[in-house]
Amino acid sequence: MDRRIQAPLVDGSACLCRAERAAAVASTGRHVPRSRPCVQSSVRASIHPLSEKRSSRADRRSDGQRPLLPGLPDDLAIACLIRVPRADHCKLRLVCRRWLRLLAGNYFYGLRGRLGLAEQWLYAFKSDGDGRVSWEVLDPAAAAWRTMPPVPAEYAAAAGFSCAVLGGCHLYLLGGRDPRRGAMRRVVFYSARSNRWHRAPDMLRRRHCFGACVMGNRLYVAGGESGGGGLRSVEVFDPAKNRWSFVSDMARALVPFVSVVHGGRWYVKGLGAGRQVLSQVYTPETDKWSTVATLDSMVTGWRSPSACIDGRLYAADCKDGCRLRAYDEAADAWSGCASSGHHLGSSHALEAVAMVTLRGKLCVVRNDMSVSAVDVAAGAGNQPWEILVGKGQIKSFVTNLLASIAGRGRAKNRVLHCQVLEA
């Protein structure tokens, strides 16, 4: 008989199975049981050559059933843990494996979002004078930037890549131009919930210096350049299907330098094949592109940086972003809406490069990583500006002076993209 399927022989005096106990009770004399196959599963496992490994797995299963917090039911323990500030979540992951699994899943952060406990952090990608890409994160509660681990190797020296956010917590880096390989199709994304980078399906075309936006939880990319020149092609990524597909081409090839989603449509402004400024708009319901007239009031006064809040479009009215203006659809005109009353300067370091919505306020990010916020929803004249991160007036003046002395030919740090993630 094959020994691999034969039940092991054990000494009946050490066996606690029912057959041996019954024989011992029925006998009035000393009972000496015979060696016989034991059918008790727990005893068989205890003498199996792999018993130690099986026991360790059982121990791990039992450890997984331990309460999250001793003395509390798991639902109450989770109610306590979701109230821990986001800055301390990295420490929670180190407590035990069960806490790590809890924070790695969508349930924990989904519950924080439903209860209004989710926190928004600002992420900024910047490039130094040598073209090296790095990124930092701003916790508004701490009012300080924190350097993040290196970006994926593909983007360590990339240029012309785009950035977008899906689902509020997934930050995508798309395409770009590698110094050695040229234009890329590569797509990676960072999850604020797991604090890790992941691969995503590559785009269908290689492209850099292109536009990207999110509409209806779908990611669109359009235009840009490739090895063969300007592109008209447009692609859309559906996270539910996890794949890219083509949609209608742009009316004309375009290299966007500013784009925004406004009124359910995507407005793109950039340079055409003849280096002339062109503007186009995409409507996802009809899947059609149309050219915007050069004299259109919205396009004429629209400049970078800009952002759309509560259906209203805002743009910087000066180089340092200390004055803002808004587009009034009813009047079809731009008008000033907010001013800090203090002009910082016109140097490269103080140039406003991005506008984002953070905790219901419009934030202006500059090349020196200073951030100002204003509540544009407040009435005119009741819009106090708040400095989330700044160097102060004296330091700003010194930065402006040194930048002017250094000259325009010197390589300078600059902010490439800014996005807000919630977790």
Secondary structure, 3 states (H helix, E strand, C coil): CCCCCCCCEECHHHCCCHHHHHHHHHCCCCCCCCCEECCCHHHHHHHCCCHHHHHHHHHHHHHHCCCCCCCCCHHHHHHHHCCCCHHHHHHHCCCCHHHHHHHHCHHHHHHHHHCCCCCEEEEEEEECCCCCEEEEEEECCCCEEEECCCCCHHHCCCECCEEEEECCCEEEEECCEECCCEECCCEEEEECCCCEEEECCCCCCCCECCEEEEECCEEEEECCEECCEECCCEEEEECCCCEEEEECCCCCCCEEEEEEEECCEEEEEEECCCCCEEEEEEECCCCEEEECCCCCHHHHHCCCCEEEECCEEEEECCCCCCEEEEEECCCCEEEEEEECCCCCCCCCCCCEEEEEEECCEEEEEECCCCEEEECCCCCCCCCCEEEEECCHHHHHHHHHHHHHHHCCCCCCCEEEEEEEEEC
